[in-house]
Structure formats: C-alpha cells, structure tokens
Amino acid sequence: MDVASFRLRHVPDAVQHALAALRERGARAWIVGGAVRDELLGMVPDDFDVATDAVPERIAAALPTADTTLAHF
C-alpha cells in the first residue's frame, strides 16, 4: 500500500473542519491512532484523534468553540 495515497473514507465533517482550520493557519495536522487502524482493518472508526504541530494558542485560534477539557498539549 502506498501510504502517501491512503485516504480515510469515514471522516466526520467536524474532524475535516478541524484539520482544515489548523492547516489554514499554517499548522500541520493528521488523523492518528485508532481511526487509522480501523480503516486499515476495514472497520468504520467511531473515535478520531488529531495530532498537530500547532502550539496551544494557534489551536485555540483555529478552533475557538472546541472543548479542550481533555486536550493534551
């Protein structure tokens, strides 16, 4: 499998919005973890983790209404 062409098929709109908002502000952002594993196994993910190189202030600016209660910076 060519990793560069791998695309997740079941990404909710809210997750796509979060990725786009971070990237529009110059950050890199990826879906990681169980969602990737589930897709590779042919399952529909029910949980999405996002990794980014953005500092907390940039994340807050990109996603002002996000609940960061459980966020790990």
Secondary structure, DSSP 8 states (H G I E B T S, - for coil): --GGG---S---HHHHHHHHHHHHTT--EEEETHHHHHHHTT---S--EEEE---HHHHHHH-TT---TT---
